[in-house]
């Protein structure tokens, strides 16, 4: 219940942050966090149904909740890697895209098989798949920590990695004692909520300080030292608006490959490795 309450507060803060600061990553985070929060709520309802319901009614509620939870987690199997690669500005490409879609289909199949047969090994396989996906994303984040120029964002990423690493023994314990899996999920979600909430509070403080000075409009002359072309400057402006490469291609009337080349040239000229670093650099260019 404590994890659910703090999760709701974190979600509310994220929504307010998204309204105050038009960042696309905040929209993706809201989707991801709301999905996890939905799982927490459904697990709580499942626990309460044991107390207030029995017989056929309990079985129906249990199956309905299980179906929604499995569907939610299947979505996260694909969404978490997508969100991770978007934040670090790495293209969501093959073979990773196909791999995680296949992995989500396997996860869904295991979930259905578990509900039909109630065999423990299916539940353990699902846990291992989810742990693998989260672990993969944490490794990707760890490898790209140096490319995160924002100190607050980097500190939050390091905290998430440490919290996740600390949960490894608990995850192994959950494989031996499945009954404690719900408790461990709550503890982990609670830790993540506290971390993200702290990050959002610090971001609100930063936005408050920046709001005292009206920002200057970026012009091509501000980037003269980087030898940015007119077309590259147009791409930079669209990156600042949070558009994806595909959306920028549509906006500029060019191919996605051409946009990818422009982005690569921009990164090379400005010596950055991600969208976040580029935006932070542009803030310092005037």
N, C-alpha and C positions, 0 to 999 in steps of 0.2 A: 504493500500500500504506500509506503514511503517512496519507493522507486517510482510508482505510478504518479504520485503527487508532484515530485520534483520533475518528472518527465513532462507533465502538463505545463508546469511553469517554464521549462526550457523551450517547449514548443511555442508557447505564447510569446516569449522573448524573441524567438527566431522569426515569428511572423511580424512582430513590431520592427525588428531589424530589417527585414525584407522591405517593409513599407518605407522605412527611413532611408535605406541605402539599396538602390536597385542593383543588387548583385545576383547573377543567375545561380551561383553556387548555393546561395541561401534558399532559393526555391527548391533545389534538389535536396538540400539538407532537410527541409521541412517535410518533403515526401518520405524520405528515409526514416526520419525520427517519428513521424506520425505512424508509419508502418510498425516500427518497433513498439510504440506506445499502444497500438491496437492489439498487438500480441500480449502485452502485459495485461491489458484490460480483460481480454478473453480468458487468459489463464486465471485471473482473479474470479471471473464469473463461473469458470469451471469449478473452482474450489468452493464457491458459495453454493453452487447447485448441488453439491454433495450433502450440504446441510439441510437445504430446504426442499429438495426434490428426491424422488425415489421411483423405482420401477421404470415403466416405459417412458415417462416424461423425462427422467434423468438421462436415459439412453439417447433420446432424440436430441436433447440439448447438448449432450456430450459430443455426438457426431457432428452436429451443426458447428459447434465451436471448433472442433478439430479440423473440419473442412476449411473454415476461414483462416485458421492459424497456418495450416499447411500451404494454402494459396498465398498468404501474405509472405511467408518465409521463402516460397518458391520465387516470388517477385524479387525479394531481396538478394537471392543468389545471383541474379543478373544485375540488379540496380547498384549494389554496393561496389562491384568492380567498375561499373560504368561511371559512378560518381567519383571514385578514386582517380581514374584515368583522366576525367574531365578537369578535376582540381589541379592536377600536376601538368595539364596541357599535353598529355600524351594521346595520340589518336586512338579511338575505340575501333580497332581494326581486327581483321582476321590474322591468326587463327583464334585469338583470345575471345573475340565476339562469339564465334560459333561454339567454342569450348564451353563457355559459361551458359549459353542457351541449352546445350546438351546436358550440362550438369544440372541445370534447373529442372529439365524434363526427368532426369534420373531421380532427383530429389522428390519430385511430385509422385512418380511411380512408387518409390519406397514409402511415401506417406500413405498412399492409398492401400498398399499391401499391408502396412502396419495396422491400419484401422480394420481391415478385413480379417487378418489372421491373428492380430495381437501378438506377433512374434517379436521378442526383444531385440533380435539382431537387426531388424529393419530400423528400429528407433536409434540404435547405436550407429548404424551406417549414416542416417540422416544427420546426427550430431557431428560425425566426422566430416561430412561434406560441408556443413555450415562452418565448422572450425577451419577447414582448409581454405574456404573462400575468404573469411576474415583474416586468416594468417597471410594469405597471398597479398591482400590489400595492404596489410601492415608492413610487409616486406617492401612492397613498392613505395609506400610512404617513407620508410626508413631510408631507402636508397636515394630518395629525392629531397631529403631534409635540407641539404645545403642549398637547394634552389629556392627555398622559401625565405624571402627577404624580410617579411613581416615577423618581428621577434615574438609577438604575442601568438601568432598563428603557429610558429615553429615550436614554441613552448607547449601549446595545446596538443600539437601532434606528438611531441615527445612524451607528454603525459599519457595520452591514449595508448601509445606503444608500451609504456611501462605497465599501465593498468592491465592491458591485454596479456602481456608476458606473465604478470603475477597470477593471472587466472588459469594458466596452463595446468598447474597441479590440480586445481579444482575441476577442470574439464576432464582430466584423467580419472578423477574420483567419481565423476558423474557417470562414466562408462561402467564403473563397477556397481554404483548405487544410483540407478536411474531416478529413484524417488526424490533425490535432492536437486535434480536438474532445474526445476522451476525456481528454487531458492537461489541457486547460483546465477541463473539468468537475471533474476531481480537485482542481485548484488552488482553484477557487471553493468547492467543498465543504469543503476543508481550512480556508479562511478563515472560512467560516460556522461550522464546528465549533469553532474556537478562540474565536470571538466568543461563541457560546452557552455554551461551557464556562466562560468567564470570568464571564458573567452568572450561571450556576448556582452557581459557587463563592461569588460575592458574596451571592447569595440564601441560601446555607447559613450564611454568617457572620451575616447579618441574623436568620435564624430562630433561630440559636443564642443571639443576644443577647436576642431577644424571649422565648425559652423560659425565660429566667431569671426572668421575672415572669409569673405566671399572669394571662391576660387577663380583663378584666371582661366579663360578659355584657351585651350591648347591650339597652337597654330604651327604650320609646317616649319617656320623659322626657328621655333624653339628646339627643333631636332636637327638643326643644321650640322652639328658636330658628328651626327651619326650617318649623314649622307642619305637620308630617307627620301625616296621618290614620292611623287604625287599619289601614285596608286598605292604604294605602301602606307602612306599617311591615311588614305581612305580606309585601308584595312585596319590600321591602328585605331581609328575612330570607332569602327564597328566592334572591335575587340573591347573597347571601353564601354560599349553599350551592352556587352555580354552575349553577343551573337556567336553561334558556332560557326565552324568553317563552311558547313553546308549552307547555313543561312546567309553568310556573307557572300557566297557564290551567287545565290539568288538575288541578293540586294544589288550586287555590282554587275550582274549579267555576265559572269565569267564561270569557268569550270571550277569544280572543287579542287582539282589538282593544281590549278593556277593559284588558287587561294593558299593551298598548302605550301607552294613554292614561295609566295610572298611572305607568309608567316615565318618560314625557315630563314629567309633573307633578313627579316626584321630581327629575329633572335640572334642571328650571326652578327649583324651590325651593332646591336645594342649590348651584346655579350650577356644575354639572359637565357634562362632555360624553361621558363613557364610564363603563362599569362599573368599570374599574380606578380611575379618579379617585374614584368614589363610595365604593368599598371603602377607599381610602386616607383619604378624608375621615372615614369612620365610625370608623376607628382613632384619629383625633385628636379624636373627639367626647366622650371621657371621660378 
